[in-house]
Amino acid sequence: MSFELKTGSNLCDECSKLSPKSGCVIRDAESLSINAELGCPCCTLICICAENFFAGLSEIEEAQIETFQEDGPGPNEVWISIRDLPLAQDKPLRFEVFRKQDDVGVAINDLVLLRQPYEHPFSTIAMERVKRWLQTCQESHFQCTKQLDFLPTRVIDLSGEEPVLIDGINAPHGHYITLSHCWGLKIMLTTTQETKTERYKGIPLSLLPKVFEDAIKIAKILGMIYLWIDSLCIIQDSVEDWQKESKRMHEYYGNSILTISALDSPDSHHGILNPRESEPFVTLTSEQNLLLRKGFPAQRDVFGFSPLNSRAWALQERLLSTRILHYGKHEIFWECMTCSAREGSTVVSDEPYQPGYVVISEGMDFKRIMGYLKRQSHLEAMLGPAAGSVSSGVESIWFRLVTRYTIRDLTKVSDRLPAISGLASQIAQVTKREYLAGIWKEDLEDLLWIIVPYLYKTPTRAKEIIEEYGYQAPSWSWASTPWASYYPRRGREHHLPNDSDLRIIDSKVSTIGHNPFGQVKDGHLKIQGYYLNVLQFHEGAKDDSVGISLQTESFDHPETFFWTASLDEIYNVEKPSPKGGNYVAIFVLEKVGSLENFDEATSPSHSYCLLLVLCEGQFINGEKVWKRVGTAETSRAPRHGGNWNWKNGTFVVI
C-alpha cells in the first residue's frame, strides 16, 4: 500500500492529542493504516517511515508503532519508533521527521520541531545561532549568574596575531572563555617550568592541537580576547602551582562567560569544528519540506557515552559553568542555568525547576538547584532558616554526584578528591556545611555508600588495583576505594530521626597543599552510637560478589541473626574472631518507606550499620583505632523494639 501526505487534512483523534510534551502514545499498525487512508497526516508520516525503511507495515509482524518524546538532558522531541514485538528488541529502530533550517512554515500542527543541522559547525549561519543563544542568555536570563570583573591567574590573550600566555592580574579585565576537553593518551601542548618563558612570549599557531585551535576560532568570532585552558594556564610540573590553581576551579569555570565543551573529541588532536558527514534522508513531501532520517542518538546517549563525559574532571567543569556550548558529532548543544537548546531543533527547554529534585542527567537541574540554594541561603541570612530547605537540596545533589563521578576515569589516582573539589567548595560556600574528605558531617547517610560489584576485576587484578590506588582518603569515605560507589536506597526511604542515631563527636581531616577540599593526607572520625559484635561472615553465591551475610549476637536469640552485608574489599576480609570483638556493626540510622501513619510497633523499617574492624596495635590519643570494611542492613531487626543486645560505645575510625 502506498501512502501520500495530503495538505490541509485533519489529524485523527489519537494524533490530535500528541504534542512535544504529551507523553507516550502507542499505536498499532492496523489503526495507523486505517487513519492514514482516511487522511491523517501524522499517521501517514509514520506509515511512510515503514515504507521507506521497511517493506511496509505488513512485513512487521505484530508491530507497535509509537510516537513519543525523547527525554534527556535537554529539550523533548517527538520521535517515531517502530518496535517488532516478536523480536523483543531492547532498542527499537527510531526515525526522525525533520524540516530544513530555513523552513518556517507550519506542518502537522507544529509537531515537526526537528531541523536539519548545518553542514559545518563553524559556518556563518551556525555561529549566528550560537551568538543568539549567548546574547539571549546574557540579556534576559535572570537565573544565569552575572560574571564578576575577574580573570584567572593566567589566561591566553587572543588579541594579537598569535596567542600568548599572560598574567591575569596585569591584564585589562574582560570576559574570558574556558575549555573543557579530554587530555587523551597522545602528547599534547602544555606549559611547564621549562616552557613557561616561551609561552609568555607567544604560542605559535603551528604548535596548537586542533581542539585548542578550534576553541580560539570560536572565542574570537564571539568577540572574546581571553581563553583559559587548563594544560596551558597551569604549570603542569609544579606541584605548588597545581595545588593553588586546582583550588580555584569553581571560580574559573563559574566566572567564565562561556565554556566550550569538546564533547566527542577523545584528545586535543581531534578538532571540534569538523565538517559533518552527510546523513542519508528521504524527502517525504515537497509541499511541506518534510524529511525523514534514521534517528540521531538520544541526547542521554550523546552525553552519557561521549569521550568527554568519561573524564572525571569534566563533571565539575560542566556543572560549575553558567553557560556551556557542547560540540557533538552531529550538532551543537546549548546549556545554561535557565534553559537548554540544540542546533537541530526549534525547541528551547525551560521546564520549571523544582527544589530538591536532581535528575541523573547531571546538567540542567544541578545548575538550577545550586541557583536555588544560593538564593535560599541569601534569604535565610536575612530572614532566618526555613526548615529543611537548603539541606534537602544538598542531600539530593551530593549522592547523585558521587554516583555519577565515581564511574568516570582518572589518569592520576591522586586526583580522586581534587577532581570534585570545585563542586564540594561551592556547596560548602552556599550551605556552610563541613566537608570531610568526600562526605558531609551533617549528613549521616553519606557514610552508607557501597561499591558497585559489577566493576570488580578478577581477585588478582583487584588486589593490584587496590595496591596501585594507595591511600587517598579515610576508610569511611567513598574516596578510599578505587571502585565506583553508590547509595542504593537514597531517596527511596525516609530517615526516621531518633536519639539512637550515630553521632560524630570529633573529626579531623588533613589535606595536602592549599586546597581544603583536595587531596587528603590523613583523617579520622570519633563516633558514638549503639553497636553489636559481629560473630561470623558467610559468603554468598559465587556469582554474587556482595552476597555476604553476617551474624550478630542477640540477647534472647542464641541462634543469632542474619544481616545483609556489602563489603568494601571482598577479597581482603579477615574472618571475625569466634568470640567477637574485632568486628562490630555500629547503628547509623533507621529508614521507613513512608512517614505517613507511621507506627513504631508495627510499621516496617530498615536498620543501617557501618561495619568496622579493629586495627590491632594502633591508637590515637590512647584510644583504639577502627577501620570501615563495609555496611550492613536488615529489615527484620529495627533498632527500636526487640531484645537485641545493643551496646553504647565510642569508636575512632581512620
C-alpha positions in Angstrom: 0.0 0.0 0.0 1.3 3.5 -0.9 0.7 6.5 1.4 0.7 10.1 0.3 0.7 13.1 2.7 -2.2 15.4 1.9 -2.0 19.0 2.8 -5.0 20.5 4.7 -6.1 17.2 6.2 -7.1 17.0 9.9 -5.4 14.9 12.5 -7.2 11.8 13.8 -8.4 11.7 17.4 -5.3 10.0 18.7 -2.8 12.2 16.8 -4.6 15.4 17.9 -3.7 14.5 21.5 0.0 14.4 20.6 2.3 17.3 21.4 6.0 17.7 22.3 5.0 17.4 25.9 2.1 15.0 25.8 3.9 11.8 26.7 3.8 8.4 25.0 1.1 7.4 22.6 1.2 3.8 21.5 -0.4 2.9 18.2 -0.8 -0.5 16.4 -0.1 -1.0 12.8 -3.7 -1.6 11.7 -5.2 1.6 13.2 -2.3 3.6 11.7 -3.0 2.2 8.3 -6.7 2.9 8.5 -6.3 6.5 9.7 -3.6 7.1 7.1 -6.1 6.1 4.4 -8.6 8.5 5.9 -6.1 11.3 5.5 -4.5 11.8 9.0 -1.1 13.4 8.1 0.6 12.2 11.2 -0.4 8.6 10.7 0.6 8.9 7.1 4.1 10.0 8.1 4.5 7.0 10.3 3.4 4.7 7.5 5.8 6.4 5.1 8.5 5.6 7.6 7.7 2.0 7.4 7.6 2.1 3.6 11.0 3.7 3.2 12.9 1.8 5.8 11.0 -1.5 5.8 8.9 -3.3 3.3 5.8 -1.7 4.8 3.8 -2.3 8.0 2.5 -5.6 6.8 6.1 -7.0 6.9 6.4 -6.2 10.6 4.5 -8.9 12.5 2.6 -7.7 15.5 4.3 -4.3 15.3 3.6 -1.5 17.6 4.4 2.0 16.4 4.7 4.7 18.9 5.3 8.4 18.7 6.9 9.7 21.8 9.0 12.5 23.3 12.7 11.7 23.8 13.7 12.6 27.4 17.2 13.7 28.0 19.5 16.4 29.3 17.8 19.0 27.0 14.5 19.6 25.2 12.0 16.9 24.4 11.4 16.0 20.8 8.7 13.9 19.1 10.3 10.8 17.6 8.9 7.8 15.7 9.7 4.3 17.0 8.9 1.1 15.2 9.2 -1.9 17.5 9.0 -5.5 16.3 7.4 -7.3 19.2 8.3 -10.9 18.4 12.0 -9.9 18.2 11.7 -8.3 21.6 14.2 -5.6 20.6 15.6 -3.7 23.6 16.1 -0.7 21.5 13.5 -0.1 18.7 14.5 1.4 15.4 13.9 5.1 15.6 13.3 7.7 12.9 13.1 11.4 13.0 10.9 13.6 10.9 12.5 16.9 10.4 12.5 20.1 8.3 15.1 22.3 6.8 16.6 25.0 8.9 15.1 27.8 6.9 11.6 26.3 6.8 9.3 28.5 8.9 6.0 27.0 7.7 3.5 25.1 9.8 3.3 21.4 9.4 1.2 18.9 11.2 0.2 21.3 14.0 3.8 22.2 14.7 4.7 18.6 15.7 7.7 18.6 13.4 10.1 20.6 15.5 13.4 18.9 14.5 15.6 20.7 11.9 18.4 19.7 9.6 21.7 20.5 11.3 24.1 22.9 9.5 26.6 21.4 7.1 29.5 22.9 9.1 29.5 23.9 12.8 31.6 26.9 12.0 29.5 28.2 9.1 28.3 31.8 9.4 24.7 30.6 10.0 25.7 28.1 12.7 27.8 30.7 14.6 24.9 33.2 14.3 22.8 30.7 16.1 25.4 30.4 18.9 25.6 34.2 19.2 21.8 34.4 19.6 21.9 31.8 22.4 24.6 33.7 24.2 23.1 37.1 23.7 19.6 35.9 24.8 21.1 34.4 28.0 23.1 37.5 28.9 20.2 39.9 28.3 17.2 38.0 29.6 18.1 35.1 31.8 17.9 36.4 35.4 18.7 33.0 36.8 22.1 32.9 35.0 24.9 34.2 37.1 26.4 37.6 36.1 30.1 37.1 35.7 32.4 39.1 38.0 35.1 41.5 36.8 37.6 38.8 37.2 40.4 36.9 35.4 42.2 33.7 36.4 45.9 33.8 37.5 46.9 33.2 33.8 44.9 33.4 30.6 45.7 33.2 26.9 45.5 36.6 25.2 43.9 36.3 21.7 44.1 39.9 20.7 47.4 39.6 18.7 48.4 37.6 15.6 49.3 34.6 17.7 48.0 33.7 21.2 50.2 34.5 24.2 50.1 33.5 27.8 49.7 36.5 30.2 49.1 37.1 33.9 45.5 37.9 34.6 46.3 40.4 37.3 48.2 42.6 34.9 45.7 42.4 32.0 42.8 44.7 31.3 39.7 43.0 32.7 37.2 41.4 30.4 35.2 38.3 29.8 37.0 35.0 29.1 36.0 31.6 27.8 37.0 28.2 29.3 37.6 25.0 27.5 36.6 21.5 28.8 38.4 18.8 26.9 39.8 15.3 27.0 43.6 15.1 27.5 43.8 11.7 25.9 46.8 9.4 25.6 48.6 11.4 22.9 51.2 14.0 23.9 49.7 17.5 23.9 50.7 21.1 24.3 51.3 22.1 28.0 53.0 24.7 30.0 55.9 23.5 32.2 58.5 25.3 34.2 60.8 24.9 31.2 58.4 26.2 28.6 56.8 28.9 30.7 59.0 31.7 29.4 58.3 30.7 25.8 54.5 30.7 26.4 54.7 34.3 27.8 56.4 35.3 24.5 53.8 33.7 22.3 52.4 30.3 21.3 52.9 29.6 17.5 49.7 28.6 15.8 51.6 25.6 14.3 52.0 24.1 17.8 48.4 24.2 18.7 46.5 20.9 18.7 43.2 21.0 16.7 40.9 21.4 19.7 42.8 24.4 21.0 42.9 26.0 17.6 39.1 25.5 17.2 38.4 26.9 20.6 40.4 30.0 19.7 38.4 30.4 16.5 35.1 30.2 18.4 36.3 32.7 21.1 37.4 35.2 18.5 34.2 35.1 16.4 32.2 35.6 19.7 34.3 38.7 20.4 36.3 37.3 23.3 40.0 38.1 23.7 40.8 35.8 26.7 40.7 32.0 26.8 41.5 29.6 29.8 42.8 26.1 29.0 44.0 24.0 32.0 47.0 22.5 30.3 48.4 25.8 29.2 47.4 28.1 32.1 48.5 25.8 34.9 52.2 24.9 35.3 51.9 21.2 34.8 55.1 20.1 36.6 54.8 22.5 39.5 53.0 20.8 42.5 52.6 24.1 44.2 51.1 25.9 41.2 48.8 22.9 40.5 47.5 22.9 44.1 46.8 26.6 44.1 45.1 26.6 40.8 43.0 23.4 41.3 41.6 25.0 44.4 40.2 27.8 42.3 38.5 25.6 39.6 35.0 26.7 40.8 36.0 30.3 40.3 37.5 29.8 36.9 34.5 27.9 35.4 31.9 29.8 37.4 33.1 33.2 36.3 33.7 32.2 32.7 31.3 33.9 30.2 31.1 30.5 28.4 32.6 27.1 28.5 33.3 25.3 25.2 32.8 21.5 25.6 34.7 19.2 23.2 32.1 16.5 23.8 33.1 14.0 21.2 36.9 14.6 20.9 38.9 11.8 22.6 42.0 14.0 22.8 43.2 17.5 21.9 44.2 16.5 18.4 40.6 15.7 17.3 39.0 19.0 16.5 35.5 20.2 17.3 34.9 22.2 14.1 34.9 19.3 11.7 32.7 19.1 8.6 29.7 16.9 9.3 29.3 13.6 7.5 26.2 13.7 5.2 23.4 11.6 6.8 21.1 9.8 4.3 17.5 11.1 4.4 14.2 10.6 2.5 12.1 13.5 1.2 8.5 12.8 2.3 6.8 15.8 0.7 7.8 18.8 -1.3 4.9 20.9 -0.2 5.9 21.0 3.5 9.7 20.2 3.2 9.3 17.2 5.4 12.4 14.9 5.5 12.9 11.5 7.2 16.2 10.2 8.6 17.3 7.4 10.9 17.3 8.9 14.4 20.4 10.5 15.8 21.5 9.1 19.2 19.2 10.2 22.0 20.6 13.1 24.0 21.1 11.0 27.0 23.3 8.7 24.9 25.1 11.7 23.3 26.1 13.0 26.7 26.4 9.7 28.5 28.7 7.9 26.1 30.8 10.8 24.9 34.6 10.7 25.5 34.5 13.9 27.5 31.8 12.5 29.9 34.0 9.6 30.8 36.6 12.0 32.3 36.2 12.7 36.0 37.4 16.3 35.9 34.8 17.1 33.2 31.9 16.6 35.5 32.6 19.6 37.7 33.7 21.6 34.6 30.3 21.1 33.2 28.3 21.7 36.4 30.3 24.7 37.5 29.8 26.6 34.2 27.0 29.1 34.0 26.8 28.6 30.2 28.2 25.8 28.2 28.4 25.0 24.5 28.7 21.3 23.7 30.2 20.4 20.3 28.9 16.9 19.4 29.5 14.8 16.4 26.1 15.7 14.8 25.1 19.0 16.3 25.8 21.7 18.8 24.0 21.8 22.2 23.4 24.9 24.4 23.1 24.6 28.2 22.8 27.4 30.9 21.1 27.7 34.3 17.8 28.8 32.6 17.4 26.6 29.5 18.9 24.1 27.1 18.6 24.0 23.3 20.1 22.2 20.3 21.1 23.1 16.8 18.8 20.6 15.2 15.6 21.7 16.9 13.4 24.8 17.4 12.6 23.8 21.0 14.1 25.6 23.9 13.6 23.6 27.1 12.7 25.8 30.1 10.9 23.4 32.4 10.3 25.0 35.8 12.7 24.0 38.5 11.6 22.0 41.5 13.9 22.5 44.5 15.4 19.2 45.8 15.0 17.4 42.5 18.1 16.4 40.5 17.9 14.0 37.6 20.6 11.6 36.6 21.4 13.7 33.5 23.5 15.9 35.8 23.5 19.2 33.9 20.4 21.4 33.9 19.0 20.5 37.2 22.2 20.8 39.2 22.6 24.3 37.9 19.1 25.2 38.8 19.3 23.7 42.3 22.5 25.5 43.0 20.9 28.7 41.9 18.0 28.0 44.2 20.4 27.2 47.1 22.3 30.4 46.6 19.0 32.4 46.6 17.7 30.4 49.6 20.9 30.9 51.7 20.7 34.6 51.0 17.1 34.7 52.2 17.9 32.7 55.3 20.7 35.1 56.1 18.1 37.9 56.2 15.0 36.1 57.4 16.3 33.1 59.4 16.3 29.4 58.2 13.4 27.7 56.6 13.2 24.1 57.8 14.9 21.6 55.5 15.1 23.9 52.5 18.8 24.1 51.9 19.7 20.8 53.4 17.2 18.8 51.4 18.7 20.3 48.2 22.2 19.3 49.2 21.1 15.8 50.2 19.5 15.4 46.8 22.6 16.6 45.0 25.6 15.0 46.6 24.8 11.3 46.5 23.9 11.6 42.8 27.1 13.4 42.1 29.2 10.8 43.9 27.4 8.0 41.9 28.0 9.8 38.6 31.5 10.9 39.4 33.0 7.6 40.7 32.2 5.7 37.4 34.4 8.2 35.5 38.1 7.8 34.7 41.1 9.5 36.3 44.6 9.5 34.8 46.1 10.2 38.3 44.5 8.4 41.3 45.7 11.2 43.5 43.0 13.4 41.8 40.2 11.3 43.3 39.1 14.2 45.6 40.7 17.2 43.8 38.6 16.5 40.7 35.4 17.0 42.5 36.7 19.7 45.0 35.2 22.6 43.0 31.7 21.2 43.4 32.3 20.5 47.1 33.7 24.0 47.6 30.6 25.6 46.0 28.2 23.5 48.1 30.1 24.3 51.3 30.1 28.0 50.5 26.3 28.1 50.0 25.3 25.7 52.8 28.0 26.4 55.4 28.3 22.6 55.9 31.5 20.9 56.9 33.2 18.7 54.3 35.2 15.7 55.4 37.1 14.0 52.6 34.1 13.3 50.3 31.2 13.3 52.9 29.3 16.0 54.8 29.5 15.9 58.5 25.8 16.9 58.9 24.5 14.1 56.8 25.0 10.6 58.4 23.7 8.8 55.4 26.8 9.9 53.4 28.6 7.2 55.4 26.4 4.4 53.9 27.9 4.2 50.4 28.6 0.8 48.9 30.8 -0.2 46.0 29.4 -1.2 42.6 30.1 -5.0 42.4 30.0 -5.5 38.6 33.0 -3.3 38.2 35.2 -5.7 40.2 38.0 -7.3 38.3 39.5 -10.8 39.0 40.8 -11.2 42.5 44.4 -10.9 41.4 43.8 -7.8 39.4 41.5 -6.3 42.1 44.4 -6.6 44.6 46.8 -5.0 42.1 44.4 -2.1 41.6 44.0 -1.6 45.3 47.8 -1.5 45.8 48.2 0.9 42.9 45.5 3.2 44.3 47.2 3.5 47.7 45.9 5.9 50.4 43.5 8.6 49.1 41.1 9.0 52.0 40.0 7.6 55.3 38.1 4.3 55.2 34.8 5.9 55.9 34.9 7.9 52.6 34.0 6.5 49.2 37.3 8.0 48.0 39.1 5.4 50.0 38.4 2.8 47.3 39.2 2.8 43.6 35.7 1.5 42.7 32.5 3.2 41.7 30.2 3.8 44.6 26.5 4.5 45.0 23.7 4.8 47.6 21.3 2.0 46.9 18.3 3.3 48.9 18.9 7.0 48.9 15.8 9.0 48.1 13.5 5.9 48.2 13.0 5.9 52.0 12.7 8.4 54.8 15.1 8.8 57.6 13.4 8.3 61.0 15.4 10.6 63.3 15.8 9.4 66.9 18.2 9.7 69.9 19.9 6.4 68.9 21.3 7.7 65.7 25.1 7.8 65.3 26.8 11.0 66.5 30.0 12.4 65.2 31.6 13.9 68.3 35.0 14.8 66.7 36.6 14.9 63.3 39.9 15.8 61.7 41.0 15.7 58.1 44.5 16.9 57.0 44.9 17.8 53.3 48.0 18.1 51.2 48.7 21.6 49.9 46.4 24.6 49.6 43.1 23.0 48.8 40.9 22.1 51.8 38.7 20.1 49.6 41.5 18.3 47.8 44.0 15.5 48.3 44.0 14.1 51.8 47.0 13.2 54.0 45.1 11.5 56.8 41.9 11.8 58.9 39.7 10.3 61.5 36.2 10.4 62.9 35.3 9.9 66.5 31.8 8.5 66.6 29.4 7.4 69.3 26.5 5.1 68.9 24.9 1.7 69.5 26.7 -1.4 68.2 26.6 -5.2 68.0 29.6 -7.6 67.9 29.9 -9.4 64.6 30.2 -13.2 65.1 30.7 -14.6 61.6 30.7 -13.8 57.9 29.1 -16.1 55.4 29.9 -15.9 51.7 27.0 -15.8 49.3 26.6 -17.3 45.9 29.7 -17.4 43.6 28.1 -15.0 41.1 27.2 -12.5 43.8 30.2 -10.5 44.9 28.3 -8.8 47.7 26.1 -11.7 48.7 27.6 -11.9 52.2 25.6 -12.0 55.4 26.8 -11.6 59.0 25.5 -12.8 62.3 25.2 -10.5 65.4 24.7 -11.5 68.9 21.1 -11.2 70.3 20.0 -11.0 73.9 17.3 -13.7 73.6 18.2 -15.3 70.3 21.0 -17.7 70.9 20.8 -18.8 67.3 21.9 -15.3 66.3 20.5 -13.4 63.3 21.5 -12.7 59.7 22.1 -9.3 58.2 22.9 -8.5 54.6 26.4 -7.0 54.3 28.1 -5.1 51.5 31.9 -5.2 51.9 34.3 -2.7 50.5 37.0 -5.1 49.6 35.6 -8.6 49.3 39.0 -10.2 48.6 40.6 -8.8 51.7 38.4 -9.5 54.7 39.8 -11.4 57.7 37.5 -13.8 59.5 36.0 -12.3 62.7 37.1 -13.6 66.0 35.0 -16.6 67.1 34.3 -14.7 70.3 33.6 -11.4 68.5 35.3 -8.2 69.4 37.4 -7.4 66.3 34.4 -6.7 64.1 31.4 -4.6 65.1 28.2 -3.3 63.4 27.5 0.2 64.6 24.0 1.6 64.1 23.8 4.6 61.9 20.2 5.3 61.2 16.7 3.8 60.6 14.6 4.4 57.5 11.0 3.8 56.7 9.1 3.7 53.4 6.7 6.4 54.5 6.4 8.8 57.5 2.6 9.0 57.0 0.7 6.9 59.5 4.0 5.5 60.8 3.7 3.2 63.9 6.9 2.3 65.7 5.5 -1.0 66.8 4.1 -2.3 63.5 5.5 -0.3 60.6 8.3 -2.0 58.7 11.7 -0.3 58.6 15.3 -0.8 57.7 18.3 -0.5 60.1 21.6 0.5 58.6 25.0 -0.1 60.2 28.7 0.5 59.5 30.9 -2.5 59.7 34.2 -1.7 61.5 37.3 -3.8 62.1 39.8 -3.2 64.9 43.2 -2.1 63.8 45.4 -4.1 66.1 48.2 -2.1 67.8 47.0 1.3 66.6 45.9 4.1 68.8 45.0 7.8 68.6 45.3 9.8 71.8 45.3 6.5 73.7 42.1 5.2 72.1 41.8 2.1 69.9 41.5 2.7 66.2 39.0 1.1 63.8 38.6 0.9 60.1 35.4 0.7 58.0 35.1 -2.5 55.9 31.5 -2.2 54.7 27.9 -1.6 55.6 25.1 -3.9 56.8 21.3 -3.7 56.8 18.3 -5.6 57.9 14.5 -5.2 57.6 13.7 -7.6 60.4 15.6 -6.1 63.3 15.0 -2.4 63.7 17.0 -0.7 66.4 13.7 0.1 68.2 12.0 -2.9 69.8 13.1 -6.4 70.4 15.6 -7.6 73.0 18.7 -7.1 70.9 21.9 -6.7 72.9 22.8 -3.2 71.6 25.7 -1.6 73.5 26.7 2.0 73.5 30.3 2.8 72.6 32.7 5.3 71.2 34.9 4.5 68.2 37.8 6.3 66.5 37.7 5.4 62.8 40.5 6.1 60.4 
